Amino acid sequence: MADIKDLWGKIRLQLLADEEMTKFIDEKLQYMFSAFECGDNDGGRTAAWAIYNAINKLR
């Protein structure tokens, strides 16, 4: 998870112009980490897919 946080820190700097997307991904990442730590694997995967789909739209 540290790798994901490090990578997001680098990507986030490039997305500062898109404040809405940055906020969405920040919130989903926090939820994903929390869900996995609490054993809510379904919730964590759902958040991960939401992040993936959002990033995929940026391509």
C-alpha positions as CSV (number, residue, x, y, z in Angstrom):
1,M,0.0,0.0,0.0
2,A,3.0,2.3,0.6
3,D,3.7,2.0,-3.2
4,I,0.2,3.1,-4.0
5,K,0.4,6.1,-1.7
6,D,3.8,7.1,-3.1
7,L,2.6,6.8,-6.7
8,W,-0.6,8.8,-5.9
9,G,1.5,11.5,-4.4
10,K,3.4,11.9,-7.7
11,I,0.3,11.7,-9.9
12,R,-1.7,14.0,-7.7
13,L,0.7,16.9,-8.4
14,Q,-0.2,16.5,-12.1
15,L,-4.0,16.5,-11.4
16,L,-4.2,19.7,-9.3
17,A,-6.0,21.5,-12.1
18,D,-8.8,18.9,-11.9
19,E,-9.7,19.4,-8.3
20,E,-12.9,17.4,-8.5
21,M,-11.1,14.3,-9.8
22,T,-8.3,14.7,-7.2
23,K,-10.8,14.9,-4.4
24,F,-12.7,11.9,-5.7
25,I,-9.5,9.7,-5.9
26,D,-8.3,10.9,-2.5
27,E,-11.6,9.9,-0.9
28,K,-11.7,6.5,-2.6
29,L,-8.1,5.7,-1.7
30,Q,-8.8,6.5,2.0
31,Y,-11.9,4.4,1.9
32,M,-10.1,1.5,0.0
33,F,-7.3,1.4,2.6
34,S,-9.7,1.6,5.5
35,A,-11.9,-1.1,4.0
36,F,-9.0,-3.5,3.4
37,E,-7.6,-2.9,6.9
38,C,-11.0,-3.7,8.4
39,G,-11.4,-6.9,6.4
40,D,-14.0,-5.4,4.0
41,N,-12.5,-6.9,0.9
42,D,-15.6,-6.3,-1.2
43,G,-15.7,-2.6,-0.2
44,G,-12.0,-2.3,-0.9
45,R,-12.3,-3.8,-4.3
46,T,-15.3,-1.7,-5.2
47,A,-13.3,1.5,-4.3
48,A,-10.3,0.2,-6.3
49,W,-12.4,-0.3,-9.3
50,A,-13.9,3.2,-9.0
51,I,-10.4,4.6,-8.9
52,Y,-9.3,2.5,-11.9
53,N,-12.4,3.6,-13.9
54,A,-11.8,7.3,-13.0
55,I,-8.1,7.1,-14.0
56,N,-8.9,5.2,-17.2
57,K,-11.2,8.1,-18.3
58,L,-8.2,10.4,-18.0
59,R,-6.3,8.6,-20.7
